[in-house]
Amino acid sequence: MSDAEDPLLDDDTPDDPVTVERRIDELLAAAFAGRGEIFANEDAAHLAVSKKAADRLVELKLARFSGEGRTRVEVTNAGRYWALNGGYMGFLKEIPPGGGGGGGRNQNPEFQALRMNYMKLRLNTFWLSFGLSIAGFIISMISLAVAALTGQTFFHR
């Protein structure tokens, strides 16, 4: 075996993140075209790359596994959007540096403080209305008990 054929000296090893990202992009495009086979026409060295790529697509909710064998992926609505708008590389450019999704929130600290203030006001309003509802229920139960104890009928005819 020569050095050129040695998989340990290959630049595109399965642990190389660039190789995995390229495979993710290829897999997203193939799944969008309807050919979402994860392990189609792969040699043994790149099977791990394909598995990591498919797992990453599913983790990012750009695709989902179809079937019980987990050998095919199909794109989700978000995956269709990104397949049409730049593929996985376009998705990487748009993702916020903090990562983790969230719809682009947590970018402006002033906006985040304002959101937390409004959330606090909503929770206070909820508990105030809940307390008033309980108070009204208790008052109606007391009214029924007083009416029952004094012997008055509930319906006067």
KOLKOL-461306 format. One line per 3 residues: their letters; for each residue x negated, y, z negated of C-alpha. Coordinates in Angstrom, 1 decimal, m for minus. Example, Ala and Ser with C-alpha at 12.3 -4.5 7.8 and 13.67 -1.06 7.14 Angstrom:
// residues 2
AS) m12.3:m4.5:m7.8  m13.7:m1.1:m7.1;
//
This chain:
// residues 157
MSD) 0.0:0.0:0.0  m1.5:3.3:1.0  m1.3:6.6:m1.0;
AED) 1.2:8.0:1.5  3.7:5.3:0.8  3.3:5.3:m2.9;
PLL) 6.5:6.5:m4.6  4.6:7.7:m7.6  2.7:10.2:m5.5;
DDD) 5.8:11.4:m3.6  6.8:15.0:m4.2  10.5:14.2:m4.0;
TPD) 10.6:11.9:m7.1  14.0:11.2:m8.6  13.1:13.4:m11.6;
DPV) 12.4:16.4:m9.4  15.2:18.9:m10.0  14.9:20.4:m6.5;
TVE) 15.5:17.0:m5.0  18.6:16.5:m7.2  20.0:19.9:m6.2;
RRI) 19.4:19.2:m2.5  21.3:15.9:m2.9  24.1:17.7:m4.8;
DEL) 24.5:20.1:m1.9  24.5:17.2:0.6  27.0:15.2:m1.4;
LAA) 29.3:18.2:m1.8  29.3:18.8:1.9  29.8:15.1:2.6;
AFA) 32.7:14.9:0.1  34.3:17.9:1.6  34.1:16.3:5.1;
GRG) 35.8:13.2:3.6  32.6:11.0:3.4  32.1:11.0:m0.3;
EIF) 30.1:7.8:m0.6  27.4:8.3:m3.3  25.1:5.4:m2.4;
ANE) 25.6:5.5:1.4  22.4:4.6:3.4  20.0:5.2:0.5;
DAA) 16.8:3.5:m0.2  15.9:2.3:m3.6  13.9:5.3:m4.6;
HLA) 16.7:7.8:m4.1  19.6:5.8:m5.7  18.8:7.5:m9.1;
VSK) 18.8:10.9:m7.4  22.2:10.2:m5.9  23.6:9.1:m9.2;
KAA) 22.3:12.2:m11.0  23.7:14.3:m8.2  27.2:12.7:m8.4;
DRL) 27.2:13.0:m12.2  26.2:16.7:m12.0  29.0:17.4:m9.5;
VEL) 31.6:15.8:m11.8  30.1:17.5:m14.8  30.5:20.9:m13.1;
KLA) 34.1:19.9:m12.0  33.2:20.4:m8.4  34.2:16.8:m7.7;
RFS) 35.7:13.8:m9.4  35.0:10.1:m9.0  37.6:8.2:m7.0;
GEG) 38.1:4.6:m7.7  37.0:2.5:m10.6  33.6:1.7:m9.1;
RTR) 32.5:5.3:m9.3  30.8:5.0:m5.9  32.8:7.7:m4.2;
VEV) 33.5:11.3:m5.1  36.3:13.6:m3.9  36.1:17.3:m4.1;
TNA) 38.3:19.3:m6.5  39.8:22.7:m5.7  36.7:24.4:m7.1;
GRY) 34.6:22.1:m5.0  36.5:23.0:m1.8  36.0:26.7:m2.5;
WAL) 32.2:26.3:m3.0  31.9:23.9:0.0  33.4:26.7:2.1;
NGG) 31.5:29.5:0.4  27.8:28.5:0.4  27.9:25.0:m1.0;
YMG) 26.1:24.1:m4.2  23.3:26.7:m3.6  26.0:29.4:m3.4;
FLK) 27.5:28.1:m6.6  24.1:28.3:m8.3  23.7:31.9:m7.2;
EIP) 27.1:32.9:m8.7  26.8:31.1:m12.0  26.2:33.5:m14.9;
PGG) 22.8:33.2:m16.6  24.5:32.0:m19.9  26.1:29.1:m18.0;
GGG) 28.8:27.0:m19.4  31.7:28.5:m17.3  34.3:30.6:m19.1;
GGR) 35.3:32.6:m16.0  32.5:35.1:m16.3  33.4:36.2:m19.8;
NQN) 30.8:37.3:m22.4  29.0:39.5:m20.0  29.8:42.8:m21.6;
PEF) 29.5:43.0:m25.5  31.9:46.0:m25.6  34.5:44.0:m23.6;
QAL) 34.0:41.0:m25.9  34.5:43.2:m29.0  37.7:44.6:m27.5;
RMN) 38.9:41.1:m26.7  38.3:40.0:m30.3  40.1:43.1:m31.6;
YMK) 43.2:42.3:m29.5  43.1:38.7:m30.5  43.1:39.7:m34.1;
LRL) 46.1:42.0:m33.6  47.9:39.1:m31.8  47.3:36.7:m34.6;
NTF) 48.4:39.3:m37.2  51.6:39.9:m35.2  52.3:36.2:m35.0;
WLS) 51.9:35.6:m38.7  54.1:38.7:m39.5  56.9:37.4:m37.3;
FGL) 56.5:33.9:m38.7  56.8:35.3:m42.2  59.9:37.3:m41.4;
SIA) 61.5:34.2:m39.8  60.8:32.2:m43.0  62.2:35.1:m45.2;
GFI) 65.4:35.2:m43.1  65.8:31.4:m43.4  65.4:31.6:m47.2;
ISM) 67.9:34.5:m47.5  70.5:32.5:m45.5  70.0:29.4:m47.7;
ISL) 70.4:31.6:m50.8  73.6:33.0:m49.3  75.0:29.6:m48.6;
AVA) 74.1:28.4:m52.1  75.8:31.4:m53.7  78.9:30.9:m51.6;
ALT) 79.0:27.2:m52.5  78.6:27.8:m56.2  81.2:30.5:m56.4;
GQT) 83.8:28.3:m54.8  84.6:30.5:m51.8  85.3:28.8:m48.6;
FFH) 83.0:29.4:m45.7  85.8:29.9:m43.2  88.7:32.2:m44.2;
R) 91.9:31.5:m42.3;
//
